[in-house]
Amino acid sequence: MADGEGEWGSEPDAVTDGSAPAPGAAATPRARARSAALWGIVGGFAFLVLAQGYRLLGPGSLPVGFGGLVLVGFAVAAASAGITYLAEARVRAKRRT
């Protein structure tokens, strides 16, 4: 171990060498958009799963058909993505992540 292998502090830390942002640093717009899009997908699919479960196991039918459920699922996905995009900066600013 003459060249410093295996010793503490021998390898550069991602936080100190500038290759990654420090914890709590503001996210880039691209990262925020990607995160919001993924949460939108999760929200849309969650709505569709719950609606399909209600149709299969529920006492009655829903007031809209399958096409209507897909449209409402897209609306839920868009709303989830938009709310996530707007709220992420505020939550990160308060350091509650």
Secondary structure, DSSP 8 states (H G I E B T S, - for coil): -TT-TTSTT-S--TTTTTSS--TT----HHHHHHHHHHHHHHHHHHHHHHHHHHHHHSSS--SS-HHHHHHHHHHHHHHHHHHHHHHHHHHHHTT--
